[in-house]
Amino acid sequence: MDRELILEEILDEISEGVHVVDEQGNSIFYNRKMAEIEAMKKEDVINKNILDVFQFPSEQDSTLLQALRKGLSVKNVRQTYLNAKGKEITTINHTFPIMREGKIYGAIEIANDVTKVERMIRENLFDKGTIKYTFDSIIGKSPAIQEVIQNAKRAARTSSSVLIVGETGTGKELFAQSIHYASIRSASPFLSQNCAALPDTLIEGLLFGTMKGAFTGAIERPGLFEQAESGTLFLDEMNSLSLPLQAKLLHALQEKVIRRIGDTRDRKIDVRILAAVNEDPIEAISNQRMRKDLFYRLGVVTLFIPPLRDRREDIFLLVDHFIEKYNRLFQLEVQGISREVYQFFMEHDWPGNVRELQHMIEGAMNLIGESTHIEYEHLPIHHLRRKAKSIEPVAAALSWEPTSYQRDLRSQVEEFEKFYIQKVLQECGGNISKAAIQLGMSRQSLQYRLRKFKA
């Protein structure tokens, strides 16, 4: 049998796509897997110039053409382009020129298909119960958050470790996932572990793995480092790990090897580490909650995510996003928040950050009834207590007394609210629009309250 036919048979059986072009950019070899990846027939590609068959954002985005024209060899480069039918294809490529005595005679590309993975990422679908977040998932137009997004995007281009610093609820995992899915490791696993969730004895086995018999009940099991091979491991609240365990983590990062508990041999790993802390790392080092050498090793790139109180201009983009989300989930048609809630949101310190805001919107939409807007009364009870304290002097000035002291706080607040609305409406001669302005709420909100209280 002809050697070329034998080679073609072999290359048609491998699981990677192979595409070879000559020095003019015309396809001279195109294996079965590449045809499958690109949804093309061999005869539609062979002997044709790749620019006549495929569409790239620009010629510089074709890895084959870059290898051909500039002699560039690249590995693990992601490429997105269109086939002749307009179908979008995304691949991870190894591409290199075919050279002899310094002259380029062609180029070869070995490709792995990640089209479906990319589509799932963009559509934010569920994978094993975990939402895949990308940079498009991050809500915010403020300069504070946009600066962090741009720095994170730059970090996604490398495989360096990243330390993400931010208070609870600021979205540290969202940034970690976004970095992973924008990197060349996106087709490999992203695994996440909150280090504060389990005691050290369990975390060590979870991270590094165990061997059968290492301790009572131990089984042979790979740890997260091994499970995340070629991908990314995100360690949240890393500062909660004990210092001895942090030393083992540092060794794994520096030597790129791990040893399972109870094992006698090291195992090589290829994993990118993203870590997060919920406090100032310098303070954590000073208080001996974090090793200084681990901080320097992890903090090759350090991202500081601003708390919500430092980017208040993003609050209402987030409010709209969460209302839209829970409208879909709860089959509601809530249109927004009242002026009173607007003022509260702008004055609130948001100790729980974006997560607190999300939970507040979700809770309010569970209690909203027939209203089209989230009102103050729909917010959590501890905020109603704050309001009750603030109206005490007003109530005294109006000579208001509760009808009973045996009722719960929410009922007392509603009773005073009804009394106060009636008082203001009386002063305004029954003019609802004028009363709404004086009460600092929309006319629609006041009408809702009047129907509710039958006032």
Secondary structure as UniProt FT lines:
FT   HELIX           3..13
FT   STRAND          17..22
FT   TURN            23..24
FT   STRAND          26..30
FT   HELIX           32..37
FT   TURN            38..39
FT   HELIX           42..44
FT   TURN            45..47
FT   HELIX           50..53
FT   HELIX           59..61
FT   HELIX           63..70
FT   STRAND          74..82
FT   TURN            84..85
FT   STRAND          88..100
FT   TURN            101..102
FT   STRAND          103..113
FT   HELIX           115..122
FT   TURN            123..124
FT   STRAND          126..127
FT   TURN            128..129
FT   STRAND          130..131
FT   HELIX           135..137
FT   HELIX           143..155
FT   TURN            156..157
FT   STRAND          162..165
FT   TURN            168..169
FT   HELIX           172..181
FT   TURN            184..187
FT   STRAND          190..194
FT   TURN            195..196
FT   HELIX           200..208
FT   STRAND          209..210
FT   TURN            212..213
FT   TURN            216..217
FT   STRAND          221..222
FT   HELIX           224..227
FT   TURN            228..230
FT   STRAND          232..236
FT   HELIX           238..240
FT   HELIX           243..255
FT   STRAND          257..258
FT   STRAND          267..268
FT   STRAND          272..277
FT   HELIX           281..286
FT   TURN            287..288
FT   HELIX           292..298
FT   TURN            299..300
FT   STRAND          301..304
FT   HELIX           308..310
FT   HELIX           312..314
FT   HELIX           315..330
FT   STRAND          336..337
FT   HELIX           339..347
FT   TURN            351..352
FT   HELIX           353..366
FT   TURN            369..370
FT   STRAND          373..374
FT   HELIX           376..378
FT   HELIX           381..397
FT   TURN            398..399
FT   HELIX           409..427
FT   TURN            428..430
FT   HELIX           432..439
FT   HELIX           443..453
//
